[in-house]
Amino acid sequence: MSAVIAAMITAVVGVLGTLFAPVLTQRITARQRVEERAEADRLRRLEERRAAYTAMNRASRQFSTLLKDALHRLRDDVYTDHERTALEEARLDYRDRYAEAQMIVPEHILDASRAVNRVLAGVDAAVKRLDRGRARDGETPDSVRLTLTTEGDRELAAMRRLMREDLGIHD
């Protein structure tokens, strides 16, 4: 009798195995697809952040460079419409990159970019005042440039460091 029971148990297990094998395979495949989609989504978000960081860093540095150039030209009294237009285009590009980043990047990166923005916007306003002959007391191209090179460069470096850390780049 034990041989008959063993045969029946073997038959039941075989039938159940045959019935549940496709279900088990389907669940495993579905779980793998979910994991693959999650990984693809993570990589896509990382690439979006990297692209936003690159664009924001490039635009910030370009704006800063053109502000420095404008200050040199204002000091030397050779600031022309060409430089004004280039600076305005850089400011608009910087603004657009900042707006795009606001939808993608984490808050601590936005905080760092706000610090950069405060310096760049302040210097931009000073450049406009200097260009219009409405400088504030003690405001000269050299004093404004000093602010930009000390505070601006420091904030740009801090923002870049945070961006690199967020991307997993450690020196």
C-alpha positions in Angstrom: 0.0 0.0 0.0 2.8 2.4 0.7 4.0 2.0 -2.9 0.5 3.0 -4.2 0.4 6.0 -1.9 3.9 7.0 -3.0 2.9 6.7 -6.7 -0.3 8.8 -6.0 1.7 11.5 -4.3 4.2 11.5 -7.1 1.5 11.8 -9.6 -0.2 14.7 -7.7 3.1 16.5 -7.3 3.8 16.0 -11.0 0.4 17.3 -12.1 0.6 20.3 -9.7 4.2 21.0 -10.9 3.0 21.0 -14.5 0.1 23.2 -13.7 2.0 25.8 -11.6 5.2 25.9 -13.6 3.8 28.4 -16.2 2.3 30.6 -13.4 5.6 30.6 -11.5 7.5 31.4 -14.6 5.1 34.2 -15.5 5.5 35.7 -12.0 9.2 35.6 -12.1 9.3 37.2 -15.6 6.9 39.9 -14.4 9.0 40.6 -11.4 12.1 40.9 -13.6 10.3 43.3 -16.0 9.3 45.5 -13.0 12.9 45.5 -11.8 14.2 46.3 -15.3 11.7 49.1 -15.7 12.7 50.5 -12.3 16.4 50.4 -13.2 15.7 52.0 -16.6 13.7 54.7 -14.9 16.4 55.3 -12.3 19.0 55.6 -15.1 16.8 57.9 -17.1 16.3 60.2 -14.1 20.0 60.2 -13.4 20.7 61.1 -17.0 18.1 63.9 -16.8 19.8 65.3 -13.7 23.2 65.0 -15.2 22.1 66.9 -18.4 20.3 69.6 -16.2 23.5 69.9 -14.0 25.7 70.2 -17.1 23.4 72.8 -18.7 23.0 74.8 -15.5 26.7 74.7 -14.7 27.7 75.8 -18.3 25.1 78.6 -18.4 26.1 79.9 -14.9 29.7 79.9 -15.8 29.1 81.6 -19.2 27.0 84.3 -17.5 29.7 84.8 -14.9 32.4 85.1 -17.6 30.4 87.6 -19.6 29.7 89.6 -16.5 33.4 89.7 -15.8 34.1 90.8 -19.4 31.4 93.5 -19.2 33.0 94.8 -16.0 36.4 95.0 -17.6 35.0 96.8 -20.6 33.0 99.2 -18.4 36.2 100.0 -16.5 38.0 100.6 -19.8 35.0 102.5 -21.2 34.7 100.2 -24.3 31.4 98.5 -23.4 29.3 98.3 -26.6 25.9 97.1 -27.7 27.5 93.9 -28.9 28.6 93.0 -25.4 25.2 94.1 -24.0 23.4 91.8 -26.4 25.8 88.8 -25.6 25.3 89.4 -21.9 21.5 89.5 -22.2 21.5 86.3 -24.2 23.7 84.6 -21.6 21.3 85.9 -18.8 18.3 84.5 -20.7 20.0 81.1 -21.3 21.0 81.0 -17.6 17.4 81.7 -16.6 16.1 79.0 -18.9 18.6 76.4 -17.6 17.7 77.3 -14.0 13.9 77.0 -14.8 14.4 73.6 -16.4 16.5 72.4 -13.4 13.8 73.3 -11.0 11.6 70.5 -12.3 14.3 67.8 -12.0 17.0 68.5 -9.4 16.8 67.9 -5.6 16.2 70.8 -3.3 19.7 71.0 -1.9 21.0 71.6 -5.4 18.4 74.3 -5.9 19.5 75.9 -2.7 23.1 76.0 -4.0 21.9 77.4 -7.4 19.9 80.1 -5.6 23.1 81.2 -3.9 24.8 81.4 -7.3 21.8 83.3 -8.6 21.9 85.9 -5.8 25.5 86.7 -6.7 25.0 86.7 -10.5 21.7 88.7 -10.3 23.3 91.3 -8.0 26.3 91.7 -10.3 24.1 91.9 -13.3 22.1 94.7 -11.7 25.3 96.5 -10.8 26.6 96.1 -14.4 23.4 97.7 -15.6 23.6 100.6 -13.1 27.3 101.2 -14.0 26.4 101.1 -17.7 23.6 103.7 -17.2 25.8 105.9 -15.0 23.7 105.2 -11.9 26.3 103.4 -9.8 25.7 103.3 -6.0 28.2 104.8 -3.6 31.5 102.9 -3.9 30.3 100.8 -6.8 32.9 100.5 -9.4 33.6 98.0 -12.1 36.6 96.7 -10.1 34.6 96.5 -6.8 31.8 94.6 -8.5 34.3 92.3 -10.3 35.9 91.5 -6.9 32.5 90.5 -5.6 31.9 88.3 -8.6 35.3 86.6 -8.4 35.2 86.0 -4.7 31.5 85.3 -3.9 30.5 84.1 -7.3 33.4 81.7 -7.9 32.9 80.3 -4.4 29.2 79.7 -4.9 29.8 78.2 -8.3 32.4 75.8 -6.9 30.0 74.8 -4.1 27.2 74.2 -6.5 29.4 72.1 -8.8 30.7 70.1 -5.9 27.1 69.3 -4.8 26.1 68.4 -8.3 29.0 66.0 -8.7 28.3 64.4 -5.3 24.6 63.9 -6.3 25.8 62.1 -9.5 28.0 59.8 -7.4 31.3 61.5 -8.5 33.7 61.7 -5.5 37.3 62.9 -5.7 
